[in-house]
Amino acid sequence: MVASENPLGTILTTFDGYTLYTFDSDTAGTPTCLDACANTWPPMVSQGDPTGGQGVSGSLDLVERPDGVMQVTYDGTPLYMYSSDPSPGDTNGDGVGGVWHVVTLE
């Protein structure tokens, strides 16, 4: 994960620059975007311990999804990408349905 400058401020992205999001329905670090939801909002997954690049000050960890895949969390909140962000740095998912939010680091 890296911190990237964006019109929204400093945001959390994948190592290749794709924006990461949180989902308001996720509580207590439990991923709730499953099945069809996860097709639109793919979870950020990892097979090893996630690491943060320069500017990432929060805690990165993993939580197990119901399918056994390990999803990356930031300060305990599961992270997702958005299938309608075709290019690194896109933030098309911010505010979708009033429940999806770009992870800002400020």
MOVEN-V487471 format. One record per residue. N is the residue number from 1. RES is the residue in one small letter. SS is DSSP state (h for helix, s for strand, l for the rest). Layout:
BEGIN
N/RES/SS, N/RES/SS
END
This chain:
BEGIN
1/m/l, 2/v/s, 3/a/s, 4/s/s, 5/e/s, 6/n/s, 7/p/l, 8/l/l, 9/g/s, 10/t/s, 11/i/s, 12/l/s, 13/t/s, 14/t/l, 15/f/l, 16/d/l, 17/g/l, 18/y/l, 19/t/s, 20/l/l, 21/y/s, 22/t/s, 23/f/s, 24/d/l, 25/s/l, 26/d/l, 27/t/s, 28/a/l, 29/g/l, 30/t/s, 31/p/l, 32/t/l, 33/c/l, 34/l/l, 35/d/l, 36/a/h, 37/c/h, 38/a/h, 39/n/h, 40/t/h, 41/w/l, 42/p/l, 43/p/s, 44/m/l, 45/v/s, 46/s/l, 47/q/l, 48/g/l, 49/d/l, 50/p/l, 51/t/l, 52/g/l, 53/g/l, 54/q/l, 55/g/l, 56/v/l, 57/s/l, 58/g/l, 59/s/l, 60/l/s, 61/d/s, 62/l/s, 63/v/s, 64/e/s, 65/r/l, 66/p/l, 67/d/l, 68/g/l, 69/v/l, 70/m/s, 71/q/s, 72/v/s, 73/t/s, 74/y/s, 75/d/l, 76/g/l, 77/t/s, 78/p/s, 79/l/l, 80/y/s, 81/m/l, 82/y/l, 83/s/l, 84/s/l, 85/d/l, 86/p/l, 87/s/l, 88/p/l, 89/g/l, 90/d/l, 91/t/l, 92/n/l, 93/g/l, 94/d/l, 95/g/l, 96/v/h, 97/g/h, 98/g/h, 99/v/l, 100/w/s, 101/h/s, 102/v/s, 103/v/l, 104/t/s, 105/l/l, 106/e/l
END
